Amino acid sequence: MGTNRFDTPRGPSQRQLRVGELIRRNLSEVLARGDVHDPDLTRWVITVSEVRMATDLKVATAYIMPLGGKGQKEALAALRRNKGELRHQMSRDMTLKYAPDLRFQLDESFDRMEETRRLLQDERVQRDVANGREDDEPQA
């Protein structure tokens, strides 16, 4: 039985990565310029850390975080409420065949990074790392 190229789990294609980065930049610029006239949305400085594209490039999931991490739920609700206007503003600056549907998620990578940093500073982990270095030294 032959294998189908869609059966193997792989990462995003080069095209998905390029389009995702293009959308991330355009979305960041639209938010920074304040092109969407919603007072709830202009209250926050929003960081767009990543945009992941669907395989057909018709859905873009933007991972966002308000500056300082405060008002996450409200900022997310404001973005979701204005996604049609954001899509329209972005499509004017891009030369894609389709303007992708925008979806917004909170970026939790900052929280995971802080948790990892905290775990690495734990004294038990430091002790284990030090013991591992001693075991790696060559025996004479």
N, C-alpha and C positions, 0 to 999 in steps of 0.2 A: 504494500500500500504506500503510495507516495505521500510525502508530507506537504502540507499547504503552508505557504510562507506566512500566513496569518495565524497559524497555530502556535508558533514559537513566540514566547514573550520577549520582546526587545524594548529598548528605550525609544524615545521619540526620534523621528527622522530628522535629518538636517533641515528640511523644509519647515517642519513643525517648530524647530528651535528658532529659525530665522524669523518666521512670521510671529511667533510668540514674543520675541525681543522687539520687533517692530511695533507690535501692539502695546507692549509694556511702555516703550518710550512715548508713543503717541498719547496713551492714556495718562501718563505722568504729566505731559505737557498740557493737556486739556485741563487736568485738575489744578495744576500750578497757575495757569492763566485765569482760572475762574470762569471758563466759558459757559458753564452750567449755572443758571441763575436760580439757585436754591440756597436760601440763607442757612439751612441746616447743613448743607454740604460745604459751604465756604467757612464754617467755623473751625474745621480741622485742616491741618497739613497732613495729607495722606501719602504714605510711602507705598508704591507698587513694587514689591520685591521680585515677583515672578509672574509670568503668564504662561499657562500650559494650554496647548491647543489640542483639540480632538483630531483624530486621524484625517477626517475630511475637511479640516480647517474651518468648520462652520460654528464651532463653539469654543470660546476662549474663557478659561477660568483664571481670574486675576486674584492673586494672593496679596492682600493689603494689610497695612497696619497704620493707625493714626500715630502721629508723632507723640512720643511720650507714653503710648499705650493706653491712654485714657479715652473713654467714650467709644470703645470698640463697637459695641452693639449698635449704638446710635449712628455711627459713621457707616457701618455695614448696611443698616436699614436705609440710610439716605442714598447710598450708592445704588442699592437695588431698586429704590423708588425712581431714580433718575437714569436707569440703564438705557432706556430708549434714546434720551437726549445725548448721553455719553457716546452711544454707538453712532449716532448721527454726526456728532462733532468729530469723532475719530475717523469716520469713513471719508470725510472731506479731505483729510491729509494723507490718505493711503491710496495705493493703486492696486487693491485686491479685487478679485472678481466678486466676492461676496463680503459684506461686512459681517463679521462673526457675531453671534449672540453672546452677550457678556454675562458671565456669572462671577460672583464675588465670594471669596472665602477669607476668613482671618488667617494671617500668616502666623503659624505657631512655631516656626523654626527658631525664633528668638528665645522663646521659652525653653525649648529643648536644648538650645545651646547653653543657656544659663544653668539648667539642671545638670548637664554634662560637666560644665566647669565646676559646679559645686561638688559633684561626685568625685572628680579628680583631685580636689583639695582635701578630701576626707583622709584622716590619718591612717586608717586601715588600708586604703588604696595606696597611699604613699609608701607604707611599709611593704606591701606586696610588690610594688614596682621596684623598690630597693632590693628586696630579696631576689627578684627575677634577674636583676643585673648581676648579682653575685653568682647565681647559677650559670649565667652565660659566659663567665670568665673561663678561659682555657685552664685545664688542670696541668700542673707541671710534673 
